[in-house]
Amino acid sequence: MRIAQVATLTFSVPPKLYGGTERVVSYLTEELVAQGHEVTLFASGDSETTAQLVSVCPHALHLVDNEEEQARYYDRMMQLVFADVSRFDVIHFHTADMQFPLLRKQPCANVTTLHGYVSPYWKSSLDGYNPPLVAVSNNQRLPAPDLNWQATIYHGLPRNLLTFRKEPGDYLAFIGRASFEKRLDRAIRIACQAGMKLKVAAKIKGRNYPHFKEDIEPLLAEAQDWVEFVGEIGGREKDEFLGNAYALLFPIDGPEAFGLVMIEALACGTPVIAWRNGPVPEVIDHGRTGFIVESIEEAVEATGRVAGLSRQTCRRAFEDRFDAESMTRKYVEVYRRLVTSGQH
C-alpha cells in the first residue's frame, strides 16, 4: 500500500529524548517499510527514517518559542499533504484535529490516531464531520464512545529495542514529565516510605517548570538521601535505566491515553507499580506483571511483593501483546478496510 504518515512536529521522528507520540510514529513507520509498504513520512527535517521523508521544517518545533511560526509550519505540512492526496492509498494522521476541515474539502481514505485525552466534547467540536479514528486504549474511548472508532490498537515496540535483564536492580524508577498529573511527588513519598532508592528521569522544561519548582524541589530536598535526579534520557541510557530497575513507578493522577513507559519497562523485564487510572488495567496484569494500587500505602506494600514476580513473565507479556509488528499489522487491517469501504 501507499501510506502517508503525518506526524506532529514538536519532536523529531524518532525523538532524541522525550516524545511519546513521535516515538510510536517512528516504530509504526519503520515496521510498515519492513513489511513492504511504500511509506511517506511528513515530519521535521531532523527526523530519521527508512521511509521517504518530507521535511516540513528544518528542526523539531520544541526548539521554536514563537507560536505563530509553529502554526505556519503546521499549515505548510497540511498544504504538502493535501497537494495531491491521490499519491496515497491512505493517509494516517497523528495531528489531533487540524486536518479535519481539509478532509471535508478533499475526501480520501484516512484515519487519525488520537494520542491524548479525549474529551466528552470532542464530537461537538467536529461540527458534523465523523472522521475515522483509532484509540490507543479502550479507556481513552469512554468519554466519547459514539465517535467513529475503527479500532483500539495498543502501542508496540520493536522486539530488539530494549534489553531483557533477568536480574532486578536495587532501585525504583520514575520516567516522564515532571507534571502534576504524572505525580512525581507520589513516587518520592513511596520510595522514602519503602526505604528504597528512587532514580528520576524527568522532563521539567516549559509549562511543567513552575510545578517542579514549587511542589517537587522541596520534596527532593527532604528526600535527598533516597532520590537521584538524572534528567531527560533516551536510547541506551533509557534501556539501562529501566532494565536495571527493581520496579517502575507509574503513579499517574488523571487521564492518560496509554502510558508508553509501562511497556518499555515490561520489555526490559521490569515490573510496574501503577495507580488504577486510565489504561493501567489494560496494560498491567495485577499480580503477574506488576501491581495496580490506589494509595501510597498500597504502593509501598507492593514494593515488598515485586521480588516474587517473574521478570520473564513481564518480557513475555510485552512480546505477546505490545510488539511493533503486531501493532503495525492491526493498523494495516484498518487501512485496508477503509480503502475497501470507501469511508472518508
HUURCOR-V822894 format. One record per residue. SS is DSSP state (H for helix, E for strand, L for the rest). OMEGA is omega in radians with two decimals (* if undefined). Layout:
[[SS:OMEGA] [SS:OMEGA]]
This chain:
[[L:3.04] [E:-2.95] [E:3.00] [E:3.01] [E:-3.10] [E:-3.04] [L:2.90] [L:-3.07] [L:-3.09] [L:3.12] [L:3.08] [L:3.08] [L:-0.09] [L:3.11] [L:3.13] [L:3.14] [L:-3.10] [L:3.07] [L:-3.05] [H:-3.10] [H:-3.12] [H:3.10] [H:3.14] [H:3.09] [H:3.11] [H:-3.14] [H:3.14] [H:-3.12] [H:-3.10] [H:-3.14] [H:3.05] [H:3.09] [H:-3.13] [H:-3.14] [L:2.98] [L:-3.14] [L:3.10] [E:-2.95] [E:3.02] [E:-3.12] [E:3.03] [E:-3.03] [E:3.10] [L:-3.04] [L:3.11] [L:3.07] [L:3.12] [L:-3.07] [L:3.00] [L:3.04] [L:3.00] [E:-3.11] [E:2.96] [E:-3.06] [E:-3.11] [L:3.12] [L:-3.05] [L:-3.08] [L:3.11] [L:-2.96] [H:3.04] [H:3.08] [H:-3.09] [L:-3.12] [L:-3.05] [L:-3.09] [H:3.11] [H:3.11] [H:3.08] [H:-3.14] [H:3.13] [H:3.14] [H:3.11] [H:3.04] [H:3.14] [H:3.14] [H:3.13] [H:3.07] [H:-3.14] [H:3.14] [H:-3.01] [H:3.10] [L:3.12] [L:-3.09] [H:3.14] [H:3.09] [H:-2.99] [L:3.00] [L:-3.14] [E:3.10] [E:-3.09] [E:-3.11] [E:3.04] [L:-2.92] [L:3.10] [L:-2.98] [L:-3.02] [L:-3.09] [L:-2.98] [H:3.10] [H:3.14] [H:3.12] [H:3.06] [H:-3.07] [H:-3.11] [L:-3.13] [L:3.09] [L:3.09] [L:-3.08] [E:3.03] [E:3.11] [E:2.97] [E:3.07] [L:-3.04] [L:-3.10] [L:-3.14] [L:3.10] [L:-3.11] [L:3.03] [L:-3.09] [L:-3.10] [H:-3.03] [H:3.14] [H:-3.14] [H:-3.11] [L:3.01] [L:3.06] [L:3.11] [L:-3.04] [L:-3.00] [L:3.05] [L:-3.06] [E:2.98] [E:3.05] [E:3.12] [L:2.98] [L:3.08] [H:3.13] [H:-3.13] [H:-3.06] [H:-2.95] [H:-3.13] [H:-3.11] [H:-3.01] [L:-3.06] [L:2.99] [L:-3.05] [L:-3.11] [E:3.11] [E:-3.09] [E:2.86] [E:-3.13] [L:3.13] [L:3.06] [L:3.10] [L:3.12] [E:2.98] [L:-3.04] [L:-3.09] [L:-3.06] [L:-3.05] [L:-3.00] [L:3.04] [L:3.11] [L:-3.06] [L:-3.03] [L:3.13] [L:3.02] [L:-3.05] [L:-3.12] [E:2.99] [E:-3.09] [E:2.97] [E:3.12] [E:-3.14] [E:3.09] [E:3.06] [L:-3.11] [L:-3.08] [H:-3.05] [H:3.11] [H:3.01] [L:3.00] [H:3.10] [H:3.09] [H:-3.12] [H:3.14] [H:-3.13] [H:3.10] [H:-3.12] [H:-3.12] [H:-3.10] [H:3.11] [H:-3.10] [L:-3.14] [L:3.09] [E:3.05] [E:3.03] [E:-3.04] [E:3.03] [E:-2.98] [E:3.02] [E:-3.06] [L:-3.09] [L:3.00] [H:-3.01] [H:3.11] [H:-3.01] [H:3.13] [H:3.10] [H:-3.14] [H:-3.11] [H:-3.02] [H:-2.99] [H:-3.03] [H:-3.11] [H:3.09] [H:3.09] [H:3.11] [H:3.12] [H:3.14] [H:-3.02] [L:-3.03] [L:3.10] [L:-3.04] [L:-2.98] [E:3.02] [E:-3.13] [E:-3.06] [L:3.11] [L:-3.12] [L:3.11] [L:3.08] [L:3.05] [H:-3.09] [H:3.12] [H:3.12] [H:3.11] [H:-3.13] [H:-3.12] [H:-3.12] [H:-3.07] [H:-3.12] [L:-3.14] [L:3.02] [L:3.08] [E:3.01] [E:3.00] [E:3.14] [E:-2.97] [L:-3.00] [L:3.10] [L:-3.10] [L:-3.05] [L:3.08] [L:-3.07] [L:-3.11] [L:-3.07] [L:-3.04] [H:-3.07] [H:3.12] [H:-3.12] [H:3.01] [H:3.10] [H:-3.14] [H:3.12] [H:3.10] [H:-3.06] [L:-3.05] [L:3.12] [L:-3.07] [E:2.98] [E:-2.97] [E:3.08] [E:3.11] [L:3.13] [L:3.02] [L:-3.03] [L:-3.04] [H:-3.13] [H:3.09] [H:-3.03] [H:-3.06] [L:3.06] [L:-3.04] [E:3.12] [L:3.12] [L:-3.14] [L:3.11] [E:3.13] [E:3.09] [E:-2.99] [E:-3.13] [L:3.11] [L:3.09] [H:-3.14] [H:3.10] [H:3.13] [H:3.11] [H:3.11] [H:-3.13] [H:3.13] [H:3.11] [L:-3.10] [L:-3.09] [H:-3.10] [H:3.14] [H:3.13] [L:3.13] [L:3.07] [H:3.08] [H:3.09] [H:3.09] [H:3.13] [H:-3.12] [H:3.10] [H:3.06] [H:-3.08] [H:-3.09] [H:-2.94] [H:-2.92] [L:3.10] [E:-3.01] [H:-3.12] [H:3.13] [H:3.09] [H:-3.06] [H:3.13] [H:3.10] [H:3.07] [H:3.14] [H:3.07] [H:3.11] [H:3.13] [H:-3.07] [H:3.14] [H:3.14] [H:3.12] [H:-3.12] [H:-3.07] [H:-3.08] [L:-3.12] [L:-3.11] [L:*]]
